[in-house]
Amino acid sequence: MQEQQPETRITSSDSKQKDTASETQKKPDKQLAFPHLVFKEFIALMLVTLVLIIISMAANAPLEEEASPTKTPNPAKAPWYFVGLQEMLVYFDPWIAGVMIPVLIIVGLMAIPFVDKNPKGVGIYCFRERKFSFIIFTIGIVAWFGLIIFGCYFRGPSWLLYMPWESWDIHKPVISKGTYILPSFIGVPATIGYYVLGMWLPILLARNFYKTLGSTSYFITMFFVLSMFGFIGKIPLRFIFDIKYIIHTPWFSI
């Protein structure tokens, strides 16, 4: 007598699981930039171009009046991409605003490939894989373009604060603001304490972050992060508390 083989029934759920398993096995770890990435970039390029064409048709960008050597415009504003630097002169010493901060921005961007030790984020720039980098970079971009927007639309004659609905024909009186300078025995310890506390707290609260980066990359990263937040924090100190400089020396002022 022949033994009967047990019947095996394949359900739809089993077949789906096998299909998904096979798809995940067949999916390569690496893909060529062309056509996978280039095709998506081309679609993004077309969409951005379409948006720019619509904006250029809807919003007019007229030239200003003819330049006259006998009349200096008030205010004399730089092109929009430099208005952020011009606005920083309100809050910082010219050497800090015009030289030191731009150099720190450039050096910080150059240091990103050397200090970024995230193995999951290689070639991936989504928020899920790069939360810290995404948040810090977004804050920096918003702060920079915020200065540009503020300088373009909220600065009137004598670089005073004008709301968009206020007329520049009625000039406001020039009142000296930001004349208070912190004493050295307050400003220097406050600045040192800000950096020391900012370096120390993440080590206690997020040890994995410190271990992942390593000591050198961690201190470089935190130096640029703390400098960025210190730069942003100086703005309300000038507006609210009328503090011009935290540290004032014959060579530089912060």
C-alpha positions in Angstrom: 0.0 0.0 0.0 1.2 3.5 -0.8 1.4 6.0 1.9 -0.7 9.1 1.3 1.3 12.4 1.5 -0.3 15.0 3.6 -1.9 17.8 1.6 -0.3 21.3 2.1 -2.6 24.2 1.7 -1.2 27.5 0.7 -3.3 30.4 1.9 -3.4 33.9 0.5 -1.7 35.3 3.6 1.2 32.8 3.2 1.6 33.7 -0.4 1.7 37.4 0.4 4.3 36.9 3.1 6.4 34.9 0.7 6.1 37.6 -2.0 7.1 40.4 0.4 10.0 38.3 1.7 11.2 37.7 -1.8 10.9 41.4 -2.7 13.0 42.4 0.3 15.6 39.9 -0.6 15.7 41.0 -4.2 15.9 44.7 -3.3 19.5 45.8 -3.7 21.4 47.7 -0.9 22.7 50.2 -3.4 21.2 51.8 -6.5 22.7 53.8 -9.2 22.2 57.6 -9.1 20.9 57.4 -12.7 18.0 56.9 -13.2 16.7 56.6 -9.7 18.0 59.8 -8.1 18.4 61.9 -11.3 14.8 61.3 -12.3 13.5 62.5 -8.9 15.8 65.5 -9.0 14.6 66.3 -12.5 10.9 66.3 -11.3 11.9 68.6 -8.4 13.7 70.9 -10.8 10.6 71.2 -13.1 8.3 71.9 -10.1 10.6 74.6 -8.7 11.0 76.1 -12.2 7.2 76.2 -12.5 6.8 77.9 -9.1 9.4 80.5 -10.0 7.7 81.2 -13.3 4.3 81.7 -11.6 5.8 84.0 -8.9 7.6 86.1 -11.5 4.4 86.5 -13.5 2.3 87.4 -10.4 4.8 89.6 -8.5 6.4 92.5 -10.3 10.0 93.4 -9.4 10.5 97.0 -10.7 13.8 98.8 -10.7 14.4 101.6 -8.3 14.7 105.3 -9.3 17.8 106.4 -11.1 20.9 106.8 -9.0 21.8 110.4 -8.1 25.3 111.4 -6.7 23.7 114.2 -4.8 21.1 112.1 -3.0 21.9 109.2 -0.7 19.1 106.8 -0.2 17.8 106.4 3.3 18.1 103.6 4.2 20.9 102.3 1.9 20.2 98.6 1.8 22.4 95.9 0.3 21.0 93.3 -2.1 18.6 91.0 -0.4 21.1 88.2 0.0 23.4 90.5 2.0 20.6 92.2 4.0 21.0 89.5 6.7 24.6 90.6 7.2 23.6 94.2 7.3 20.9 93.4 9.9 23.5 91.6 12.1 25.4 94.9 12.4 22.5 96.0 14.7 23.3 93.3 17.2 27.0 92.7 16.9 30.3 94.5 16.5 31.1 95.0 12.8 34.1 92.7 13.0 32.0 89.9 14.6 29.0 90.4 12.2 30.9 90.9 9.0 33.9 88.6 9.4 33.7 86.1 12.3 30.1 84.9 12.0 30.3 84.3 8.2 33.6 82.4 8.7 32.1 80.3 11.4 29.1 79.5 9.2 31.4 78.4 6.3 33.8 76.4 8.5 30.8 74.8 10.3 29.3 73.6 7.0 32.7 72.3 5.9 33.1 70.4 9.1 29.8 68.5 8.8 31.1 65.6 6.6 33.9 65.0 9.2 31.8 65.1 12.4 28.7 63.4 11.1 29.1 59.8 12.3 25.5 58.6 11.7 25.9 55.3 9.8 22.1 55.1 9.1 22.0 58.4 7.3 24.5 57.7 4.5 22.7 59.0 1.4 19.5 59.5 3.4 18.4 63.0 4.4 15.0 62.4 5.9 13.9 63.5 9.4 13.6 60.0 10.7 17.3 59.1 10.1 18.8 62.6 10.8 16.7 64.2 13.5 19.4 66.2 15.2 21.0 67.4 11.9 17.6 68.2 10.4 16.5 70.3 13.5 19.8 72.2 13.8 20.0 73.0 10.1 16.4 74.0 9.9 16.8 76.4 12.9 19.9 77.9 11.2 18.1 78.4 7.9 15.0 80.0 9.5 17.2 82.3 11.6 19.2 83.5 8.5 16.2 84.1 6.3 14.4 85.7 9.2 17.2 88.3 9.4 16.8 88.8 5.6 13.0 89.3 5.8 13.3 91.5 8.8 15.9 93.7 7.2 14.0 93.9 3.9 10.5 94.6 5.2 10.9 96.0 8.7 13.8 98.4 8.4 13.1 102.0 7.2 14.9 105.3 7.3 18.0 105.4 9.5 17.6 101.6 9.8 14.8 102.1 12.3 12.0 99.6 12.9 9.0 100.3 10.6 6.0 98.1 10.3 5.0 97.2 6.7 1.9 99.4 6.9 3.8 102.5 8.2 4.9 105.2 5.7 8.6 106.1 5.3 7.6 109.6 4.6 7.1 110.3 8.3 10.5 109.8 9.8 10.8 108.5 13.3 13.1 110.2 15.8 16.5 108.5 16.1 16.7 107.2 19.7 20.0 105.6 20.8 19.2 101.9 21.6 21.5 99.2 22.7 23.9 101.4 24.7 24.1 99.1 27.8 27.3 97.1 28.1 27.6 94.3 30.6 30.6 94.6 33.0 33.5 92.3 32.3 33.0 90.5 35.7 29.5 89.5 34.5 29.9 89.1 30.8 33.0 86.9 30.7 31.8 84.4 33.4 28.4 84.3 31.7 29.9 83.5 28.3 32.3 80.8 29.7 29.5 79.3 31.8 27.2 79.2 28.8 29.7 77.1 26.8 30.8 74.9 29.7 27.2 74.1 30.7 26.2 73.6 27.1 29.0 71.1 26.6 28.4 69.2 29.8 24.6 68.8 29.9 24.2 66.7 26.7 26.8 64.3 28.0 24.7 63.7 31.1 21.3 63.7 29.4 22.2 61.9 26.1 25.3 59.7 26.6 24.5 57.8 23.4 24.9 61.0 21.4 28.3 61.6 22.9 29.4 58.0 22.4 28.2 58.0 18.8 30.1 61.1 17.8 33.3 60.6 19.9 35.0 63.2 22.0 36.5 65.3 19.2 33.5 65.3 16.9 31.2 66.0 19.9 33.1 69.1 21.1 33.4 70.5 17.6 29.7 69.9 16.9 28.6 71.4 20.2 30.8 74.5 19.7 29.1 75.4 16.5 25.7 74.5 17.9 26.2 76.6 21.0 27.6 79.5 18.9 24.5 79.4 16.7 22.1 79.5 19.6 24.2 82.2 21.3 24.0 84.3 18.1 20.2 83.8 18.0 19.9 84.6 21.8 21.8 87.9 21.4 18.9 89.3 19.3 16.3 89.4 22.0 18.9 90.7 24.5 19.3 93.8 22.2 15.5 94.3 21.6 14.2 93.5 25.1 17.0 94.4 27.5 18.8 97.0 25.4 22.1 95.2 25.8 24.6 96.2 23.2 27.6 94.0 24.2 28.1 91.1 26.6 31.9 91.3 26.4 33.5 94.6 25.4 37.3 94.8 24.8 39.5 97.2 22.8 40.0 94.5 20.2 36.5 93.0 19.8 33.1 93.1 21.3 30.4 90.4 21.5 
